[in-house]
Amino acid sequence: MVWKFSLFYRERRSRVYRVRDVHSEREMVMKAPSPELSLRNAYLEHFLLQQWVVERVNSPFVVKVMEPSRPRRYLYYLMQHIEGETLRQWAERHPQASLTQRLDIANQLGKAVQALHHREIIHQQINPDNILIDPHGKLVLTDFSACHMRDGEGHRHSGELLRQIGFNEHTAPEYALADSVSRRSDQYSLASTTYWLLTGALPYTLTPNRLRSHTDLEELTYRSARTTNPEISPALDDALRRALDPQRALRFRRMSEFLHALRVPLGRATNRGEESRQEPRRFWQGVAGILLLLLVLSWLLR
């Protein structure tokens, strides 16, 4: 196999290349460990885990591993090449995108995260820069450098891995506070990315990655998404608020509960209190209509 290489980007832990097989003309993405860390056993073990994780997940919303046409002589793995742009780039180029379009992307991202969780894998790095959007609006989740698979101790060591890699503004608070993490930590990052996609802002003035102690949690006051985007329904805002709760235990128990809130049709009444107030009025309107009909019939039958 003969490759043509071009460097995509360089990280402290890895190198990512855009490659082309000169015989098949097939374009792919190659990921290899950085020379600085290639001799560290712990890092190499996790690098191999990344490939194994991606191979296990079968979802159209998760990047796929490609098989090389001949045995590998070096440590690397190949992934499908996605023609597209990051979610951050997409949002910058589509400031007028409708709420429907943005919710569709959020739902695709939710399906990607669910596919990982069904395999007992947490991603830990969900943010707009690790999400690709192709020209047709299809989403693909990438970058598994911080992924972790549940073992006999659950996800006890997951947070340690992410603390080595570094946090971002969509990282759940428990990482910065060295607390235990779980699928609900991914739920927070998914909700934070969704909030950003719908509003262009972050849910908290103090970003969780800047927390230093548990007392700082008191400064995390949720900013209603409706203040920035009035199109967002009260029910969706409440769902975002819950998924973004600084206390992991207070978030949705299951990811499916949060995703259900994202799928509520836009035209549907979402204020349950308002709906309940309308029901008695509809009942008496119906009764009045029936009485009027009976009165007319009695008059006609005289």
DANORCOR-V157584 format. One line per field, one symbol per residue. psi: psi as a letter, one per 20 degrees, with the letter a starting at -180 (. if undefined). burial: I if it has 16 or more other ideal C-beta (glycine too) atoms within 10 Angstrom, else O. A space follows every 50 residues. Layout:
psi->???
burial->???
This chain:
psi->ppqpqppfqprhirppqpqpoigijpprpppqqqhhjijoggghghghhg ghghhhpnpijpqqpqpqirqqirorqqrqpoobrrhggghhimhjqrhg ghhgghhgghhggghghhjkpqgikorhijpqprijjpqppankhjqppp ahkckhjghgghhhgqrrijpqhhghjkrqrahighgghghghggghhhj aqiqgoqhijqhrhhhhhinopophhhhnihpqhghghgggghjphohii rphqhhgghhhhjpqhiqpiohggghhhghghghhgghgghgghggghhh j.
burial->OOOOOOOOOOOOIIIIIOIIIOOOOOOIIIIOIOOOIOOOOOIOOIIOOI IOIIOIIOIOIIIOIIOOOOOOOOOIIIIOIIOIIIIIOIIOOOOOOOOO OIIIIIIIIIIIIIIIIOOOIIIIIIIIOIIIIOOOOOIIIIIIIIIIOI OOOOIOOIIOIIOOOOIIIIIIIIIIIOOOIIIIIIIIIIIIIIIIIIIO OIIIOOIIOOIOOOOIIOOIOOIOIIOOIOOIIOOIIOIIIIIIIIOIOO IIOOIOOIIOIIOOOOOOOIOOOOOOOOOOOOOOOOOOOOOOOOOOOOOO OO
